[in-house]
């Protein structure tokens, strides 16, 4: 199993991944990539050209977590969402693509910019998985008492592993 990320002499980070770990990472990132596909725009040609989207908060709990409202006031939140969500989606897709392009079995070396993209993408994957699993702050206690026969066990262990990877990446960059 991966020993996590470590700082690389000269900048960036390194990690060692097994093929199965890369397969899991790629699968999860691909799922998030599908979720953050370009949003819908209005019929107005200018709105389409500028990527101005809907003011409505997503109904999917994962998308609502990935694109939370920036303001408590519904009107302000909607206007902010209309003009910013397309750019946020673009950024999440670019980060996910960087992760897909650089995740390889064996030694993985990342530049500082690639490592930052991984950090953001790992965060998105953890948010998506954690939302689906309804993870709480007691996740470690829940995993410790969960039977390995529990059908949720692999997903919870994967969530825990992603948390570990993200933690080691933050520490390696710090």
C-alpha positions as CSV (number, residue, x, y, z in Angstrom):
1,X,0.0,0.0,0.0
2,X,1.1,3.5,-0.7
3,X,3.2,5.2,1.9
4,X,1.7,8.5,1.0
5,X,3.4,11.6,-0.4
6,X,6.8,12.9,0.5
7,X,8.6,16.1,-0.5
8,X,10.9,15.8,-3.4
9,X,14.4,17.4,-3.5
10,X,14.2,20.3,-5.8
11,X,10.4,20.9,-5.3
12,X,7.3,18.9,-5.9
13,X,6.3,15.6,-4.3
14,X,6.7,11.9,-4.8
15,X,4.6,8.9,-4.0
16,X,4.7,5.2,-4.7
17,X,1.4,3.6,-5.8
18,X,0.4,0.0,-6.6
19,X,-1.5,-0.6,-9.7
20,X,-4.7,-1.3,-7.8
21,X,-4.4,2.0,-6.0
22,X,-4.1,3.9,-9.2
23,X,-7.1,2.0,-10.6
24,X,-9.2,3.1,-7.6
25,X,-8.0,6.7,-7.9
26,X,-8.7,6.8,-11.6
27,X,-12.1,5.3,-11.2
28,X,-13.1,7.8,-8.4
29,X,-11.7,10.8,-10.2
30,X,-13.5,9.8,-13.4
31,X,-16.8,9.6,-11.5
32,X,-16.3,13.1,-10.2
33,X,-15.2,14.3,-13.6
34,X,-18.6,13.1,-14.9
35,X,-20.4,14.9,-12.1
36,X,-18.7,18.3,-12.8
37,X,-19.4,18.2,-16.6
38,X,-20.2,21.6,-18.0
39,X,-23.4,23.0,-16.5
40,X,-26.4,24.0,-18.5
41,X,-26.7,27.5,-19.9
42,X,-29.7,29.5,-21.0
43,X,-31.0,29.8,-24.5
44,X,-29.4,33.3,-24.9
45,X,-26.4,33.1,-27.2
46,X,-24.4,35.5,-25.0
47,X,-25.1,33.4,-22.0
48,X,-24.0,30.2,-23.8
49,X,-20.8,31.9,-25.1
50,X,-19.9,33.2,-21.6
51,X,-20.9,30.1,-19.8
52,X,-23.5,31.9,-17.7
53,X,-25.5,29.1,-16.1
54,X,-28.4,28.5,-13.8
55,X,-28.9,30.3,-10.6
56,X,-30.5,27.2,-9.0
57,X,-28.5,25.3,-6.3
58,X,-28.0,21.7,-7.5
59,X,-30.5,19.2,-6.1
60,X,-27.9,16.4,-6.1
61,X,-26.4,16.4,-2.6
62,X,-22.9,15.8,-4.0
63,X,-23.1,18.7,-6.4
64,X,-24.5,20.9,-3.7
65,X,-21.4,20.0,-1.6
66,X,-19.0,20.5,-4.4
67,X,-20.7,23.8,-5.4
68,X,-22.0,25.3,-2.1
69,X,-23.9,28.6,-2.0
70,X,-21.6,31.5,-1.4
71,X,-24.2,33.7,0.2
72,X,-27.0,33.0,2.7
73,X,-29.4,35.2,0.7
74,X,-31.0,33.1,-2.0
75,X,-31.0,35.9,-4.6
76,X,-27.3,36.9,-4.0
77,X,-26.3,33.2,-4.0
78,X,-28.2,32.6,-7.3
79,X,-26.6,35.5,-9.0
80,X,-23.1,34.5,-7.8
81,X,-23.7,30.9,-8.9
82,X,-24.8,32.0,-12.4
83,X,-21.5,33.8,-13.1
84,X,-19.0,31.6,-11.3
85,X,-20.1,28.0,-11.4
86,X,-18.9,27.4,-15.0
87,X,-15.4,28.6,-14.1
88,X,-15.5,26.4,-10.9
89,X,-16.5,23.4,-13.0
90,X,-13.7,24.1,-15.5
91,X,-11.2,24.2,-12.6
92,X,-12.4,20.9,-11.1
93,X,-12.3,19.2,-14.5
94,X,-8.7,20.5,-15.1
95,X,-7.6,19.3,-11.7
96,X,-9.2,15.9,-12.3
97,X,-7.6,15.6,-15.7
98,X,-4.2,16.5,-14.2
99,X,-4.7,13.7,-11.7
100,X,-5.7,11.2,-14.4
101,X,-2.7,12.2,-16.6
102,X,-0.2,11.8,-13.8
103,X,-1.4,8.9,-11.7
104,X,0.8,5.9,-12.5
105,X,1.7,2.7,-10.8
106,X,5.1,2.8,-9.2
107,X,6.9,6.1,-8.5
108,X,4.8,9.1,-9.2
109,X,6.6,12.5,-9.3
110,X,4.5,15.6,-9.3
111,X,5.6,19.2,-9.7
112,X,4.3,21.7,-7.2
113,X,1.5,22.8,-9.6
114,X,0.5,19.2,-10.3
115,X,0.5,18.4,-6.5
116,X,-1.8,21.4,-5.9
117,X,-4.2,20.0,-8.6
118,X,-4.0,16.6,-6.9
119,X,-4.8,18.2,-3.6
120,X,-7.9,19.9,-5.0
121,X,-9.0,16.8,-6.9
122,X,-8.5,14.5,-3.9
123,X,-10.6,16.9,-1.9
124,X,-13.4,16.8,-4.5
125,X,-13.3,13.0,-4.5
126,X,-13.4,12.9,-0.7
127,X,-16.3,15.3,-0.6
128,X,-18.3,13.3,-3.1
129,X,-17.6,10.0,-1.5
130,X,-18.2,11.4,2.0
131,X,-21.5,12.9,1.0
132,X,-22.7,9.7,-0.5
133,X,-21.6,7.7,2.6
134,X,-23.0,10.4,4.9
135,X,-19.7,10.5,6.7
136,X,-19.6,12.2,10.1
137,X,-16.8,13.2,12.4
138,X,-17.1,9.8,14.0
139,X,-15.9,8.0,10.8
140,X,-12.9,6.5,12.4
141,X,-14.9,5.0,15.2
142,X,-17.5,3.8,12.8
143,X,-14.8,2.0,10.6
144,X,-13.2,0.5,13.7
145,X,-16.5,-1.1,14.8
146,X,-17.7,-2.0,11.3
147,X,-17.6,-5.6,10.2
148,X,-15.5,-6.4,7.2
149,X,-18.6,-8.2,5.9
150,X,-20.6,-4.9,5.9
151,X,-21.2,-3.9,2.3
152,X,-20.2,-0.3,3.1
153,X,-16.8,-1.4,4.5
154,X,-14.8,-1.1,1.3
155,X,-16.2,2.4,0.6
156,X,-15.4,3.6,4.2
157,X,-11.9,2.2,4.0
158,X,-11.4,3.9,0.7
159,X,-12.6,7.2,2.2
160,X,-10.1,6.7,5.0
161,X,-7.3,6.0,2.6
162,X,-8.1,9.1,0.6
163,X,-8.0,11.1,3.8
164,X,-4.6,9.7,4.5
165,X,-3.3,10.6,1.0
166,X,-4.7,14.1,1.3
167,X,-3.1,14.5,4.7
168,X,0.3,13.3,3.5
169,X,0.1,15.5,0.4
170,X,-0.7,18.6,2.6
171,X,2.3,17.8,4.8
172,X,4.6,17.2,1.9
173,X,3.7,20.6,0.4
174,X,3.9,22.4,3.7
